[in-house]
């Protein structure tokens, strides 16, 4: 038989993707009913009920300061209550405020930026409504569509909490983070950028072959000439901008350096040299006279990031009102190095692995990804990449920041050199009898055989740095004391190594890297994936079924009491759970009975046939069986239910759901490694 063809649901991370809080399934292929909305493209000013400040013209709906929590736009379309509908619409010309869809009391996600949005909503009324939320909305709406969901797409909704603290190993083998340009209108210097004795003009030849560069011009006043944007940030961050000499050749920057002191750095765009450099700044020539200048900063709250145009060096001087320099693509991001440009508009620009995106992980050199789901962990290291920070105590060693390419593929790894006994450490008050794990990414800077120690609570583990980046780890038990943790020598030997990505977390094993540049702690929320309404929108399973999952890469590791990984629900009471215990045994549990294999990580099947559950693991059928009677339909699948703080490490490579009980022979074939 063809298992894929016969499956009602097929989730394969290697064949799908994920964004907007969803992990896409391959099957089923979605089916939708006819269009319910009339004039969704706003070709005419008709069919819609418009709220205050709303007009229809130019084939779009324009909203100007619509009243908070009011109906901006509505249409009576006679939806069927309790049916699921696919709602889509586009926001254009966004300026401010928030808007969402309502189908009766059920509301969609609040939106506050340009984009095309789709979501499934169960109708609790017959009308379609676009509603403003906490603040008045100004922007345009277009391409509104509402269609009944006949067969859903089978995609899993995904949540990790609203933070950028998660990472994954990408297809290139590099660690990928979420990235954010904290500046708004990052290449529109005529908008929210404040001009002080300066002006800007657009349409100039840029570093990238476009005409998107701007000219920053001095006026005729005998003073300083600059533009700035105010941003609230309290982390180590990097400001970068592309710049080129015009009639003038000087560009200066004034804001806090990594020590928190507000100082100026000046660069000569004609000679390609720094006149003074107080921000650990670098300048990369990108051709045709253009440079990308990057500067480190450590603000502490609301801060003006000032960019000056100078005739040569920073000084009070009078321009002629037409001469200046060229600038393009300003970026302010958390971290020690400038990354690829993220252009922003009315809201900050985001890229990379974002808040609630599923993590399709390629760890270990995998050619096909798996869905990585982890427990919530708090990063206790206050600066995970900037070892020059004062929070890192340095004894008999020298740190050079941004010395080499890190496991992230960015020039933000540090070099540490010592000539004998050395310490690099932070202080932390550990909880008594609680396990912690310390980890560092380390690479030799020459010999390929450098010994060092990870240490904490007065104990240590000896490690060896090689010519490849390796994440070294050390698990220990807290003693309820304020102790140091970090790196040190082995027997007073000298050392020359590269380090990056320090992590201290409470737990008996290390989880994926959590970047932190804040000076405090940061928490990554737990990963959670859910598929609802299986019985109403995908397949109606009231009797026999087969559920296959490949979780070969999952960890049975640690001393946490239970690790709830996968749950299938018929209703709130009736469910079956895959989970492991701290001694390495896996179980499936319908109602209050238990059965299963020991060490059951791998390819496994739960088959339900004539009221009896059977378990198959890696080509073997368990002798244990369980019974459970239910007349309800299978309604929900959860990956990684973090109930009551019970959490583990789950690696989903594939999941298939069949609306029949497969034969034992087929179950053995499907689960054989």
C-alpha positions in Angstrom: 0.0 0.0 0.0 1.0 3.6 -0.4 0.9 4.9 3.2 1.1 8.6 2.1 -1.8 8.2 -0.4 -4.0 6.5 2.1 -3.3 8.9 5.0 -6.0 11.5 5.8 -3.4 13.7 7.4 0.3 14.0 6.6 2.6 16.3 8.5 6.2 16.2 7.1 8.5 19.1 8.1 10.8 18.3 5.2 8.0 18.9 2.7 6.4 21.9 4.2 7.2 25.2 5.8 6.0 27.4 8.5 5.2 31.1 9.2 2.5 33.3 10.7 2.2 30.9 13.6 1.6 27.7 11.6 3.4 24.5 10.8 2.1 23.4 7.4 0.9 19.9 6.6 1.2 18.2 3.2 -2.3 16.7 3.4 -5.1 17.2 3.3 -5.5 19.5 0.3 -7.9 22.3 1.5 -11.3 22.8 -0.1 -13.4 25.9 0.2 -17.0 27.0 -0.6 -18.0 29.8 -2.9 -17.2 33.5 -2.1 -19.6 34.9 0.5 -18.5 38.6 0.2 -19.9 40.9 -2.4 -17.6 43.7 -3.8 -14.6 42.5 -1.8 -12.3 44.3 -4.2 -14.1 47.6 -3.6 -14.6 48.2 -7.3 -17.6 50.3 -6.4 -18.8 52.2 -3.4 -21.6 49.8 -2.6 -22.6 46.7 -0.6 -20.7 47.8 2.5 -21.8 49.5 5.7 -19.1 52.0 6.6 -18.2 53.4 10.0 -17.1 56.9 10.8 -14.0 57.9 9.0 -14.3 55.2 6.4 -14.6 55.8 2.6 -14.4 53.6 -0.5 -12.5 55.1 -3.5 -9.8 54.1 -5.8 -10.8 50.4 -5.5 -9.9 50.2 -1.8 -11.5 51.0 1.5 -9.7 53.9 3.2 -9.9 54.4 7.0 -8.9 57.6 8.7 -8.8 57.7 12.5 -11.6 55.2 12.9 -13.0 55.1 16.5 -11.5 52.5 18.8 -13.6 49.4 19.3 -16.0 50.4 16.6 -17.2 48.8 13.4 -15.1 50.2 10.6 -16.7 48.0 7.9 -19.4 45.4 7.8 -21.6 43.4 5.5 -24.6 41.1 6.1 -23.7 37.9 4.3 -25.8 35.2 6.1 -23.0 33.0 7.4 -23.9 29.7 9.0 -23.4 29.8 12.8 -20.8 27.3 14.0 -19.3 26.8 10.5 -15.7 27.6 9.9 -14.7 30.2 7.4 -11.5 31.2 5.7 -11.2 35.0 6.0 -8.6 36.9 4.1 -7.9 40.6 3.6 -5.1 43.0 2.8 -3.9 46.0 4.8 -2.3 48.8 2.6 -1.0 52.3 3.4 -0.8 51.5 7.1 -0.2 54.5 9.3 -1.4 53.6 12.9 -3.8 51.7 15.0 -5.1 48.1 15.1 -7.9 46.2 13.3 -9.4 42.7 13.4 -12.1 40.6 11.9 -15.3 39.6 13.9 -17.7 36.9 13.0 -20.1 37.5 15.9 -18.3 37.0 19.2 -15.4 35.2 17.6 -12.6 37.5 16.7 -9.5 37.1 14.5 -6.0 38.2 15.2 -5.3 41.9 15.8 -3.3 43.4 12.9 -1.2 46.5 12.9 1.0 46.5 9.8 0.8 46.2 6.0 0.3 42.6 4.7 -2.1 40.0 3.4 -3.7 38.1 6.2 -5.6 34.8 6.3 -7.2 33.0 9.2 -9.9 30.4 10.0 -12.8 31.7 12.2 -15.9 29.9 13.4 -18.9 32.1 12.8 -21.1 33.0 15.8 -23.2 35.5 13.8 -24.3 35.9 10.2 -22.4 39.1 9.6 -18.8 40.0 8.6 -17.2 42.9 10.5 -13.9 44.6 10.5 -13.4 46.2 13.9 -10.8 48.7 15.2 -9.3 47.7 18.5 -7.6 49.7 21.3 -6.6 52.7 19.2 -8.0 54.4 16.1 -7.0 52.9 12.8 -5.6 54.7 9.8 -4.9 52.7 6.7 -6.5 51.0 3.7 -8.3 47.6 3.3 -8.5 45.6 0.1 -9.3 42.2 -1.3 -11.7 41.0 1.4 -12.8 37.4 1.1 -14.9 34.9 3.2 -15.3 31.3 2.1 -16.6 28.3 4.1 -13.9 25.7 4.9 -15.2 22.4 3.5 -11.9 20.5 4.1 -9.2 22.3 6.2 -5.6 22.4 5.3 -4.5 20.3 8.3 -1.9 22.9 9.4 -0.9 23.0 13.0 -1.2 26.3 14.8 2.0 27.1 16.6 2.9 29.2 19.7 6.0 29.9 21.7 5.1 33.3 23.3 5.9 36.7 22.0 9.7 36.8 22.2 12.7 36.6 19.9 14.7 34.3 22.3 14.4 31.1 20.2 17.0 29.8 17.7 17.3 26.9 15.3 20.0 25.3 13.2 19.2 26.2 9.6 19.8 24.2 6.4 23.3 25.7 6.1 24.2 24.4 9.5 24.3 27.9 11.0 22.3 29.0 14.0 19.5 31.3 13.0 17.9 33.9 15.3 15.0 36.3 15.0 16.2 39.7 13.8 14.6 43.1 14.2 15.4 46.6 12.8 14.3 48.8 15.7 14.3 51.9 13.6 11.1 52.8 11.7 11.2 54.2 8.2 14.8 53.0 8.0 15.2 54.3 4.5 12.7 57.1 4.5 14.7 59.9 6.1 12.0 62.6 5.2 9.4 61.0 7.6 9.8 60.5 11.3 13.5 61.3 11.3 14.1 64.6 13.0 16.2 67.1 11.1 18.4 69.5 13.0 19.9 72.2 10.7 19.9 69.6 8.0 17.7 68.5 5.1 17.4 65.4 2.9 16.6 64.7 -0.8 15.7 61.3 -2.3 16.3 59.5 -5.5 20.1 59.2 -5.6 22.2 56.3 -6.8 22.6 53.7 -4.0 25.2 51.2 -3.0 22.9 48.4 -4.4 22.4 49.8 -7.9 19.0 51.3 -6.9 18.0 55.0 -6.8 17.0 54.6 -3.1 19.9 56.6 -1.5 19.4 60.0 0.2 21.5 63.1 0.3 22.0 64.5 3.8 22.7 68.2 3.4 24.0 70.9 5.7 22.0 74.2 5.9 23.7 77.6 6.1 23.6 77.9 9.9 27.0 77.9 11.7 26.3 74.9 14.0 26.1 71.1 14.0 24.0 69.4 11.3 22.3 66.1 11.9 19.3 63.9 11.8 18.1 61.4 14.5 15.5 58.9 15.5 14.5 58.2 19.1 14.4 54.5 20.1 13.8 52.9 23.5 16.3 50.1 23.9 18.4 48.8 26.9 20.5 46.1 25.3 23.8 45.8 23.5 22.9 46.9 20.0 24.5 47.7 16.6 23.7 50.7 14.5 24.7 50.4 10.9 24.2 52.7 7.8 25.5 52.8 4.3 27.3 56.1 3.5 29.3 57.7 0.6 31.1 61.0 0.3 29.4 63.8 -1.7 30.7 67.4 -1.7 31.5 66.7 1.9 33.3 63.6 3.3 32.6 63.5 7.1 29.9 61.5 8.9 29.7 61.3 12.7 27.5 59.5 15.2 26.6 60.5 18.7 25.0 58.1 21.2 26.1 55.8 24.1 29.0 53.5 23.5 29.2 50.0 25.0 30.2 51.5 28.3 27.0 53.6 28.3 28.8 56.9 27.9 27.5 59.2 25.1 30.4 59.9 22.8 31.1 60.7 19.1 32.6 58.5 16.4 33.7 60.2 13.1 34.5 58.5 9.8 36.1 60.1 6.7 34.2 58.8 3.7 37.0 60.0 1.3 39.9 58.3 2.9 38.0 55.4 4.4 39.4 55.9 7.9 38.1 56.8 11.3 39.0 60.2 12.7 38.0 59.0 16.1 36.3 55.7 17.2 34.6 55.4 20.5 31.9 52.8 19.5 34.0 49.8 18.5 33.0 50.8 15.0 34.0 49.1 11.8 33.6 50.2 8.2 33.2 47.8 5.3 33.8 49.0 1.7 31.1 47.8 -0.6 32.2 49.4 -3.8 31.8 52.7 -5.7 32.8 54.8 -2.7 30.1 53.3 -0.4 30.9 52.0 3.1 28.7 50.2 5.6 29.6 51.7 9.0 28.6 49.6 12.1 28.8 50.9 15.7 28.2 49.3 19.0 26.0 50.9 21.7 24.5 50.1 25.1 21.7 52.6 25.8 19.5 52.4 28.9 16.1 53.4 27.6 14.9 56.2 25.4 17.8 57.4 23.2 18.4 59.6 20.2 20.6 58.0 17.6 22.2 61.0 15.9 23.8 61.0 12.5 25.8 64.1 11.5 27.0 65.4 8.1 30.4 67.1 8.4 32.5 68.8 5.8 35.5 66.8 7.1 35.4 66.1 10.9 32.7 66.8 13.4 32.6 70.5 14.1 30.3 73.5 14.2 30.3 74.9 10.6 28.0 76.5 8.1 27.1 74.7 4.9 25.8 76.1 1.6 22.4 74.5 1.7 23.1 72.1 -1.2 26.2 70.1 -0.3 26.4 67.0 1.8 26.9 63.2 1.9 24.8 60.2 0.8 23.2 57.7 3.1 21.0 54.6 2.7 19.4 51.8 4.8 19.9 52.7 8.5 19.5 49.7 10.9 19.5 49.3 14.6 19.5 45.7 15.9 20.1 43.8 19.1 23.6 42.1 19.1 27.2 42.8 18.3 27.3 42.8 14.5 25.3 44.2 11.6 23.3 41.6 9.7 21.5 41.7 6.4 19.4 44.8 5.8 15.8 44.7 7.1 13.9 47.6 5.7 11.2 49.0 8.0 8.2 51.3 7.5 5.6 52.5 10.1 6.6 49.5 12.3 9.9 47.9 13.0 11.2 45.5 10.4 11.5 41.8 11.3 13.3 38.8 9.7 14.7 35.5 10.5 13.1 33.2 13.1 10.3 35.2 14.6 8.2 35.1 17.7 5.7 32.2 17.1 7.2 30.6 14.0 7.8 26.8 14.2 11.4 25.8 14.4 12.3 23.5 11.5 15.7 22.3 12.7 18.6 20.8 10.8 20.8 19.9 13.8 23.5 17.3 13.4 24.0 17.9 9.7 20.5 16.6 8.8 19.5 17.1 5.2 15.8 17.0 6.1 14.5 19.1 9.0 12.3 18.1 12.0 10.0 20.2 14.0 11.8 21.1 17.2 9.7 21.6 20.4 11.3 22.5 23.7 10.4 23.4 27.2 10.5 27.0 28.5 14.0 27.9 29.7 15.5 31.0 31.2 18.9 32.2 30.0 20.7 33.2 33.2 23.9 34.6 31.5 23.5 38.4 31.3 25.6 38.9 28.2 25.9 35.7 26.0 28.1 37.1 23.3 29.7 40.3 24.6 32.4 39.0 26.9 33.9 42.4 27.2 31.0 43.5 29.3 31.6 44.4 33.0 29.3 41.5 34.1 32.0 39.1 32.9 34.9 39.2 35.4 38.2 38.7 33.6 41.4 37.5 35.4 44.7 37.1 33.6 43.1 36.9 30.1 42.5 39.3 27.2 39.1 39.4 25.3 38.8 40.7 21.7 35.2 41.1 20.7 34.0 40.6 17.1 37.2 38.7 16.3 35.9 35.8 14.2 32.9 34.2 12.5 30.7 32.6 15.0 28.3 29.5 14.6 25.8 32.2 13.6 27.8 33.0 10.5 28.4 36.5 11.7 31.6 38.2 12.8 30.7 38.3 16.5 32.8 35.6 18.1 35.3 36.6 20.7 38.9 35.6 21.2 40.3 34.8 24.6 44.0 34.7 25.2 45.7 33.8 28.5 49.3 33.1 29.5 48.6 30.9 32.5 46.0 30.8 35.3 42.9 32.6 34.1 39.2 33.0 34.9 36.3 34.3 32.9 33.2 34.2 35.0 29.9 35.7 36.2 28.3 35.4 39.6 24.9 33.7 40.3 23.0 32.6 43.4 22.2 29.0 42.7 19.2 27.2 44.2 20.1 24.3 46.5 19.7 20.8 45.1 18.5 22.1 41.7 20.3 21.0 38.5 21.8 23.5 36.1 23.5 23.2 32.8 26.3 25.5 31.6 27.3 25.6 28.0 29.7 27.5 25.7 30.4 27.3 21.9 34.2 27.0 21.7 36.7 26.7 18.9 40.5 26.6 18.9 42.3 29.6 17.4 45.3 27.8 16.1 46.5 24.5 17.7 43.3 22.6 17.4 43.9 20.9 20.8 43.3 23.4 23.6 42.2 22.2 27.0 40.0 24.3 29.2 37.4 23.9 31.9 33.8 24.7 32.3 33.2 25.3 36.0 30.5 26.2 38.6 29.8 25.7 42.3 33.5 24.9 42.9 33.5 21.9 40.4 34.5 21.7 36.8 34.6 19.5 33.7 37.7 19.5 31.4 37.0 20.0 27.7 39.1 20.3 24.5 38.7 22.9 21.8 39.1 21.7 18.3 39.3 23.4 14.9 35.5 23.2 14.6 32.9 25.0 16.6 31.6 22.6 19.3 29.0 23.3 22.0 30.5 22.1 25.3 28.2 21.5 28.3 28.5 20.8 32.0 25.6 19.8 34.3 25.9 20.3 38.0 23.8 20.6 41.2 23.3 24.0 42.9 24.3 24.4 46.5 22.3 27.5 47.5 25.2 29.8 47.3 26.4 32.9 45.4 29.0 31.3 43.2 30.9 32.0 40.0 30.5 30.1 36.8 32.4 30.3 33.5 35.7 29.2 31.9 39.1 28.7 33.3 42.5 27.1 32.5 43.7 23.5 33.0 46.7 23.4 35.2 47.8 27.0 34.5 48.3 26.3 30.7 48.2 29.1 28.3 45.2 29.3 26.0 44.1 30.9 22.7 40.5 30.0 21.8 37.3 31.5 20.3 34.1 31.6 22.3 30.5 32.5 21.6 27.0 31.8 22.9 27.4 31.2 26.7 24.3 29.7 28.4 23.3 28.9 31.9 19.9 27.4 32.4 18.0 25.5 35.1 17.7 21.9 33.9 19.5 18.7 33.5 20.3 19.1 29.8 21.1 22.1 27.5 18.4 23.4 25.2 18.9 25.4 22.1 20.8 28.6 22.3 19.0 31.6 23.9 20.7 34.9 22.9 20.7 37.6 25.6 22.2 41.1 25.3 20.1 42.8 28.0 22.2 42.6 31.1 19.4 40.6 32.8 17.8 37.3 32.1 15.6 36.3 29.2 13.1 33.5 28.8 12.2 31.5 25.8 8.6 30.3 26.0 7.8 26.6 25.4 6.9 25.4 21.9 3.4 24.3 21.4 1.6 23.0 18.3 -2.0 22.2 18.0 -4.5 20.9 15.3 -8.1 21.5 16.1 -11.5 20.6 14.6 -10.2 17.4 12.9 -13.7 15.9 13.1 -15.4 18.8 11.5 -12.9 20.1 9.0 -10.6 17.2 8.0 -11.8 13.6 8.7 -14.6 12.2 10.9 -13.0 9.4 13.0 -15.5 7.9 15.5 -14.1 4.4 15.5 -10.9 2.7 14.2 -7.9 4.7 13.3 -4.1 4.6 13.1 -1.7 7.3 14.2 2.0 7.2 13.2 4.7 9.5 14.5 8.5 9.5 13.9 10.1 11.2 16.9 13.5 9.5 16.5 15.5 12.6 17.5 13.6 13.2 20.8 15.4 13.1 24.1 14.5 11.0 27.0 16.8 12.8 29.3 16.6 14.6 32.6 15.1 14.4 36.0 11.9 16.2 35.4 9.0 14.0 36.5 7.0 13.6 33.2 7.6 14.8 29.7 4.2 15.2 27.9 4.9 15.1 24.2 1.9 14.2 22.1 -1.8 14.1 23.0 -4.8 13.0 20.9 -8.2 14.2 22.1 -11.7 13.0 21.5 -13.1 15.4 24.1 -11.8 17.1 27.3 -12.0 13.9 29.2 -11.2 11.2 26.6 -7.6 11.4 25.3 -4.5 9.3 24.7 -1.0 10.5 25.6 2.5 9.7 24.5 4.9 10.7 27.3 8.2 9.6 28.9 9.3 9.3 32.5 12.6 10.4 34.0 13.9 6.8 34.0 13.7 6.6 30.2 10.4 4.7 29.8 7.8 5.8 27.3 4.1 5.2 27.7 0.8 5.8 26.0 -2.1 6.4 28.3 -5.8 6.2 27.4 -7.9 7.4 30.3 -6.1 6.1 33.5 -4.5 3.0 32.2 -0.8 2.6 31.2 1.0 0.6 28.6 3.9 0.9 26.2 7.5 0.2 25.3 10.6 1.1 27.3 12.9 3.7 25.6 10.3 4.2 22.9 11.9 6.9 20.9 11.6 6.3 17.2 8.9 5.3 14.7 5.8 4.4 16.6 2.1 3.7 16.0 -1.0 3.8 18.1 -3.7 1.7 16.5 -7.2 1.7 17.7 -9.3 -1.3 16.5 -12.7 -2.4 17.9 -12.1 -0.6 21.2 -8.6 -1.8 21.8 -5.3 0.1 21.6 -2.2 -1.4 20.2 1.3 0.1 20.2 4.1 -0.5 17.6 7.7 0.8 18.0 10.5 0.4 15.5 9.0 -2.6 13.9 7.9 -4.4 17.1 4.4 -4.8 18.4 3.9 -4.4 22.2 2.4 -7.2 24.1 0.4 -4.7 26.2 -3.0 -3.6 25.1 -5.6 -1.2 26.5 -9.3 -0.6 25.9 -11.3 2.6 25.7 -14.8 3.0 24.6 -15.9 6.3 23.0 -18.6 7.4 20.6 -17.0 10.8 20.1 -14.9 11.8 17.1 -11.2 12.4 17.2 -11.1 16.2 17.5 -7.6 17.4 18.3 -3.9 16.6 18.1 -1.3 18.4 20.3 2.4 18.3 20.0 4.2 19.0 23.2 1.6 19.7 25.9 3.6 21.5 28.6 1.0 20.7 31.3 1.9 21.7 34.8 5.5 22.5 33.8 6.1 19.0 32.7 8.3 19.4 29.7 10.8 17.6 27.5 12.5 17.8 24.1 10.5 16.7 21.1 11.8 16.2 17.5 8.9 15.5 15.1 10.1 14.2 11.7 6.7 12.9 10.4 3.2 12.3 11.5 0.4 10.4 9.6 -3.2 9.9 10.6 -5.4 7.1 8.9 -9.1 6.8 9.3 -8.8 3.0 9.4 -6.9 0.4 11.5 -3.9 -0.7 9.4 -3.0 -4.4 9.5 -0.3 -5.5 11.9 2.0 -6.2 9.0 1.5 -2.6 7.7 2.2 -1.2 11.1 5.4 -3.2 11.4 6.5 -2.1 7.9 5.7 1.6 8.6 7.6 1.6 12.0 10.6 -0.3 10.9 13.7 1.8 11.0 
